[in-house]
Amino acid sequence: MKIIQITDTHFSPEKQHFNGNWAPLLNWIEDARADLIIHTGDLTVDGADKAEDITFCMDLMRQVSVPMLIVPGNHDVGHMPGGSQPVNAERLRRWRDLAGPDRWFHDAGEWRSVGLNSLILGHEDDEEQAQFEWLRETLEDRKGRRIALFAHKPLFVDAPDEGETGYWGARPKERAQLFDLIKAHDVALYASGHLHWAWQGRHENMALTWGPSAAFVIDKLEREMPGERLIGAAVHTFGDDVQTEIVAVPGMTAYVIDDVIHEVYPSPAKAEEEA
C-alpha cells in the first residue's frame, strides 16, 4: 500500500499566493499511482472563519482521482484557547459540514490509518475527551493491524520530554496521554505537518515524519527547527513495516512566508474586534 501525505497547502480563492503549486502537485499525485492521499491539515488560508475557503479548497481536492482523507489544521478550524481563532463549536461544525469528519480511520490489508484532530488537544473539553475515547476504542479494535497515525501537529519539536512549546507541538499532558496509547498498541508511524519543515526521525519503535508544506517555507520569522526547508510531499509505503520518502515535487515553488505574511495570515486585530 502506498499513501501520499500532503500538508499545509494554504489555498484560498481570495489570497491566492500559493495556489500556483496545486497544478504541479496534482500532476505529480496522478502520476504516482498511490492507493490513498492523506492531507494533514491547513488545507486553507482561513477556513477557520471563511466557509468559502473550505469550499474552494475541497473543490480542488476533488480533482484528485485517488481517494483522499483530510484532518484539519489550525487555519481550518482554529487553534489554542485564548488565541485570536480558538477552536470552537462553530468552527468544528463548519469543517464537518463542508469538508467531512475531523477524525477517521481507514483499513487496508494489515494496516489501519487513523486521522486525529490535533487542534482540540489541550482544550480539556468534551470534544477532546470524546476524541481520546474514540482513539482508545479505534486502537483496541484494530484486529491485529498495525497503526499509522496522521495529525496536523507533531507530538514534539525537539524532544519527547520537552515542555510547553505553545503554537508548534502538543502540550505535555496530552502528549503523555498519546504516548500511553501509542505504547499500548502497535503504532508504527506518526506523520504530521504544521511546522513547514521536512524531517524524519524515531521515538522508541515508532517512525516520525514531518511532511513538507506544499505552500511555503519559513526563513527568519521563526527559529531553526530540525530537518530541511523543502516544498513537496511524503510517500509512505506499507509492507511488513513502513518506509517513508520525502519528495521535492518538480514544478512547485518554495514560496517564503516572510515576504507576504501580512498579506496572507488572518489579522490578529480580529481578536480585538471580537473582544
Secondary structure, 3 states (H helix, E strand, C coil): CEEEEECCCCECCCCCCCHHHHHHHHHHHHHHCCCEEEECCCCECCCCCCHHHHHHHHHHHCCCCCCEEECCCHHHHCECCCCCCECCHHHHHHHHHHCCCCCEEEEECCEEEEECCHHHCCCCCHHHHHHHHHHHHHHHCCCCCEEEEECCCCCCCCCCCCCCCCCCCCCHHHHHHHHHHHHHCCEEEEEECCCCCEEEEEECCEEEEECCCCCEECCCCCCCCCCECCCEEEEEEECCCEEEEEEECCCCCCEEHHHCHHHHCCCCHHHHHHC
